[in-house]
Amino acid sequence: MRPDIVPGARLPDFELPDHTGTLRRLSELQGSNPLCLLLSRGHY
């Protein structure tokens, strides 16, 4: 895990493709609203 991603820290403005292939930034999705981001890994 990256040492800069800890509870209470500011996240980098990640950019990932959505289901249509359009790149989306976290800041674009958040706007001026609070955001809760859940990062999980494992087998489902």
Secondary structure, DSSP 4 states (H G I P E B T S, - for coil): --TT--TTSPPP--EEE-TTS-EEEHHHHHTTS--------S--
